[in-house]
Structure formats: structure tokens, C-alpha cells
């Protein structure tokens, strides 16, 4: 099983903010670059940077995706 600290998703990137919890996040990096800033919590781009604060959106997004 993967160590949660090593999972790289938008939901644990320092650029993310809550948008449509838990399935979508707002990415400030993408906004600044002129790209669509609303992305899936479980997606990630090449500019992923680890967040300093713990966020439960990845756990909750995984639970939500399993139940649909």
C-alpha cells in the first residue's frame, strides 16, 4: 500500500484551495498560467508542490469515487 505522504494529487498540493469539496479543487497556479483552475482533487500536474498543511480532501474524494 502506498504511503499517504508520497501520494501526489492536487488535493495535497500547496496551490490548491477548496472548490467543490471533495471532488474538485481550485488551483491558483493554473489560474495564474491562464488555464482552467478547477481540477479533480485526485489529478495532478507537473508543477505539484507538497502542501505544508494536512488536508482530508484526498481521503474524502477517494471515498466518494468508490461509492459512485
C-alpha positions in Angstrom: 0.0 0.0 0.0 1.2 3.5 -0.9 2.3 5.8 1.9 -0.1 8.7 2.1 2.7 11.2 2.4 4.0 10.1 -1.0 0.7 10.4 -2.9 0.8 13.3 -5.3 -2.6 14.7 -6.0 -3.9 18.2 -6.4 -5.6 17.7 -3.1 -2.3 17.7 -1.3 -0.5 20.3 -3.4 0.3 23.7 -1.9 -1.5 25.5 -4.8 -5.0 24.0 -4.0 -8.0 25.6 -2.3 -11.4 24.0 -1.7 -13.8 24.4 -4.6 -16.4 21.6 -4.8 -15.4 19.5 -1.8 -14.2 16.9 -2.0 -14.1 16.1 -5.7 -12.8 19.4 -7.2 -10.2 21.9 -6.1 -9.2 25.4 -7.3 -5.6 25.6 -8.4 -4.1 29.1 -8.0 -1.0 28.0 -10.1 -3.3 27.1 -13.1 -5.2 30.4 -12.7 -2.0 32.4 -12.9 -1.0 30.5 -16.0 -4.3 31.2 -17.7 -5.5 27.6 -17.5 -8.8 26.2 -16.1 -8.2 26.4 -12.4 -10.9 23.9 -11.4 -9.5 20.4 -11.4 -10.1 17.0 -9.9 -8.8 16.5 -6.4 -7.3 13.2 -7.5 -5.5 14.7 -10.5 -2.0 16.3 -10.6 0.1 18.3 -13.0 3.8 18.5 -13.4 4.0 21.5 -11.0 2.8 19.6 -8.0 4.4 21.0 -4.8 3.8 19.4 -1.4 1.4 21.2 0.9 2.6 22.1 4.4 -0.9 21.6 6.0 -2.8 18.3 6.2 -6.0 18.2 4.1 -8.6 15.5 4.2 -9.9 16.1 0.7 -7.9 13.2 -0.9 -9.3 10.7 1.6 -12.8 12.1 1.1 -12.5 12.2 -2.7 -11.4 8.6 -2.7 -14.3 7.5 -0.5 -16.7 9.5 -2.8 -15.3 7.9 -6.0 -15.6 4.4 -4.5 -19.3 5.0 -3.6 -20.3 6.2 -7.1 
